[in-house]
């Protein structure tokens, strides 16, 4: 049974009616990704929020950081696993498969990251992301010290907390409006038999 056909349960503006800068942004997405992510199509209902979302996402997930792109995507998946965010599990699970070259890793992170064979650093990042998402009031100095012991700088810790926070926010928006991932994500980075 296929997923529902809607982008979200609120009206999605036609791309032709968007400001020129947003139409160009969507074309850049098509050129680089082969699609316009549905999250961007959904955010187009509020153009200024779309611009802010895109800027924040690009900074957190693509900008300079001591956290690798794969590590940031792994964190996105684990946060989304705690929150059971279908959109982000599908979209960022695909990114983990692509970046790692390991389709099984993407599935393990979606379902239960604890079964994956991870480096101590990856395990520490994901344990922290889970805890900060599920029980933020229990995060303390011992948690930050454990990450420093794994080689994270103060800036890396700040980046990690921002990625966790961003995906908690994104998960809630996606769940609240019943956002659906692009169907193309389901097939990405899966070996063809």
Buried (B, 14 or more C-beta within 10 A) or exposed (E): EEEEEBBBEEEBBEEEEBEEEBEEBBEEBEEEEEBBBBBBBBBBBEBEEBBEBBEBBEBBBEEEBBBEEBBBBBBBBBBBBBBEBBBBBBBBBBBBBBBBEBBEBBBBBBBEBEEBEBEEBBBBBBBBBBBBBEEEEEBEEEBBEBBEEBEBEEEBBEBBBBBBBBBBEBBEBBBEBBBBBBEBBBEBBEEEE
